[in-house]
Amino acid sequence: MKPVNLAGATIPHVVESKSLRVRSSFSSRLRPARASSPLGGVRAVLEAAGVRDILTKSKGSSNPLNVVRATMQGLAMLKSAEVQAARRDQPVEKLLPFWSRTHAQ
């Protein structure tokens, strides 16, 4: 397993990946979340990567191999919050999920 960029127990930003094969196509969307429980092959991959809080959406074939392949591809596409914020010319605090932002009072 490759290292995965995380923001606590979730992912730092939304990522969508596609697994294209001869007879089937599958797309997977991973979004940061407070707490949830992904199902099937997605759960196994995400738990192995250390991700606990995430929302997932899948479209297309429900073949477990395609689900796992697209999930792993999506995790590989993740960048750290600092790198993604620099790429978007935004502060890191604006990129992170709203519940993990610190507000000075």
Secondary structure by P-SEA (a helix, b strand, c coil): ccbbbbccccccbbbbbbbbcccbbbbbbbbbbcbbbbccaaaaaaaaaccccbbbbbcccccaaaaaaaaaaaaaacccaaaaaaaaccccccccccccccccc
